[in-house]
Amino acid sequence: MRIAFLVAPEGVEQVELTEPWQAAVGAGHEPVLVSTQSGKVQAFDHLDKADTFPVQEVVGDTTAASFSGLVLPGGVANPDFLRTDEAAVAFVRDFFRQGRPVAAICHAPWVLVEADVVRGRELTSWPSLRTDLRNAGATWVDEQVKVCDHGAAKLVTSRKPDDLEAFCETYLDVFAAESKEA
C-alpha cells in the first residue's frame, strides 16, 4: 500500500517522520514523501536542525486517489506552514472526501482544523491544540492514541513522540483494515 507522508519544506519533527515511515517500510508498505515544493525537506529535533529528506512528490502534482492513506507528522512549524498552503489543505481534505484513512501526531491536527474535517470527531494531539480543536467542533481527549471512525474516513491521532510506538502500530492496523475493505 502507498502511504503519503505530507510535510512542509522545513519544520517537521524528525522522529515523527522517521518512526512512522520505518514502521510502514517494515510492514511492507511504500511510504512517499509529499511536500509543497520539490527538493528536500529540513527536519528538526525540537528546535535544532536535523537531517534532510528528498521530496518524492509535490502536493499540487498528486492526488489522494494515488494513496491508500495519509500520515501527517508533527513539529510546531510543519503543520503551521501546511495549514497556510491551499494545495496542502485541499490534499488533506480530499483524503476525507474519499474515505481514505488519515493519521496525525502532535501538532499535525492544526492542518485538520484548517481542512475543516474535525467537527464531530474525537481526537487527541499535543495539549496546546486542545482549545483550537474544540473551537473547530472536535472533542479533545488526553489519550496516547485515539481512533475515530466518525464520517467516511477513519482518523488516528496521537499526542507526542513518546506515543510513537502505539501510534505506529495503530495507524498501520487501521490503514491495513481500510485497504482490505476498499
C-alpha positions in Angstrom: 0.0 0.0 0.0 1.2 3.5 -0.9 1.1 5.9 2.1 1.6 9.7 1.7 3.6 11.5 4.3 2.8 15.2 3.9 5.4 17.6 5.3 6.4 21.2 4.8 9.7 22.1 3.3 11.0 22.9 6.8 10.0 22.2 10.4 8.9 18.5 10.6 9.8 16.8 13.8 12.3 14.2 12.5 11.3 11.4 14.8 7.6 11.9 14.0 8.5 11.4 10.3 11.1 8.7 10.5 9.5 6.3 13.0 6.1 6.1 11.2 8.0 5.9 7.9 10.2 3.0 9.1 7.1 1.3 10.5 5.4 1.5 7.1 8.5 0.1 5.4 8.8 -2.7 8.0 5.2 -3.7 7.3 5.9 -3.9 3.5 4.3 -0.7 2.5 5.5 2.1 0.3 5.8 5.5 2.1 6.0 8.5 -0.2 7.3 11.9 1.0 5.0 14.6 -0.3 5.7 18.3 0.2 4.6 21.7 -1.1 7.7 22.1 -3.3 10.3 19.8 -4.8 13.8 19.4 -3.5 14.5 18.4 0.1 12.7 18.9 3.4 14.6 20.0 6.5 13.7 18.1 9.6 14.2 19.2 13.2 15.0 17.7 16.5 12.9 20.1 18.5 14.5 23.4 17.7 17.7 22.1 16.2 18.2 21.3 12.5 18.4 17.5 11.9 18.5 15.6 8.6 17.1 16.5 5.2 14.9 14.1 3.2 14.2 14.1 -0.6 10.7 15.1 -1.7 9.2 12.4 -3.9 6.0 14.1 -5.0 4.7 17.6 -4.9 1.3 18.1 -3.4 0.0 20.1 -6.4 1.0 17.3 -8.8 -0.6 14.4 -7.0 -3.9 13.4 -5.5 -5.3 11.4 -2.6 -6.5 8.8 -5.1 -2.9 7.8 -5.6 -2.5 6.7 -2.0 -4.2 4.3 0.5 -3.7 6.7 3.4 -2.1 9.8 4.7 0.3 10.4 7.6 0.7 13.9 9.0 3.9 14.2 11.2 4.1 17.0 13.6 6.5 19.5 14.9 5.3 23.0 15.5 6.4 24.7 12.3 5.5 21.9 10.0 1.7 22.0 10.4 1.7 25.7 10.8 3.2 26.1 7.4 1.0 23.4 5.8 -2.2 25.0 7.1 -1.4 28.2 5.2 -0.9 26.3 1.9 -4.2 25.9 0.0 -2.9 23.0 -2.1 -1.8 21.1 1.1 -5.1 21.7 2.9 -7.1 20.6 -0.2 -4.9 17.5 -0.4 -5.7 16.6 3.2 -9.4 17.4 2.8 -9.5 15.1 -0.3 -8.5 12.1 1.8 -11.5 12.6 4.0 -13.8 13.2 1.0 -12.6 9.9 -0.5 -12.9 8.0 2.8 -9.2 7.2 3.0 -7.6 6.9 6.5 -5.6 9.7 8.0 -3.1 9.6 10.9 -1.8 12.7 12.6 0.5 13.2 15.6 1.4 16.1 17.9 0.7 19.5 16.3 -0.4 18.0 12.9 -4.1 18.3 13.8 -3.8 22.0 13.1 -3.9 21.0 9.4 -7.1 19.0 10.0 -8.6 22.1 11.7 -7.8 24.2 8.6 -9.2 21.5 6.3 -12.4 21.6 8.4 -12.5 17.9 9.0 -12.5 17.6 12.8 -16.1 18.7 13.5 -17.9 15.9 15.3 -14.7 13.8 15.7 -13.0 12.7 18.9 -9.2 13.1 18.7 -6.0 13.8 20.6 -3.0 16.0 20.0 -0.3 18.0 21.7 -2.2 19.5 24.6 -1.8 23.1 23.4 -4.1 22.4 20.5 -7.0 21.4 22.8 -8.8 24.7 22.5 -8.2 25.0 18.7 -9.7 21.6 18.2 -12.7 22.2 20.5 -13.3 25.6 18.7 -13.3 23.7 15.4 -16.0 21.3 16.7 -13.9 18.3 17.8 -13.9 16.6 21.2 -10.3 16.5 22.5 -9.2 13.6 24.7 -5.9 13.1 26.5 -5.1 9.6 25.3 -1.9 8.0 23.9 -3.7 7.2 20.6 -7.3 7.7 19.5 -9.1 6.2 16.6 -12.2 8.0 15.4 -14.4 6.4 12.7 -17.0 9.2 12.6 -17.6 10.0 9.0 -16.3 8.3 5.9 -12.6 8.4 6.8 -11.0 6.8 9.9 -8.7 9.1 11.8 -5.9 8.1 14.0 -4.3 10.7 16.3 -1.6 10.7 18.9 -0.2 13.3 21.3 3.6 13.3 21.1 6.9 11.5 20.3 6.6 9.4 23.5 3.4 7.8 21.9 5.1 6.9 18.6 5.1 3.1 19.3 1.3 3.0 19.9 0.7 5.5 17.1 2.6 3.4 14.5 1.0 0.1 15.5 -2.5 1.6 15.5 -2.2 3.6 12.2 -0.8 0.6 10.4 -3.6 -1.6 11.7 -6.3 0.9 10.7 -4.8 1.5 7.3 -4.5 -2.2 6.6 -8.1 -2.8 7.6 -9.3 0.0 5.5 -7.4 -1.2 2.4 -9.0 -4.6 2.7 -12.4 -3.1 2.8 -11.7 -0.9 -0.3 
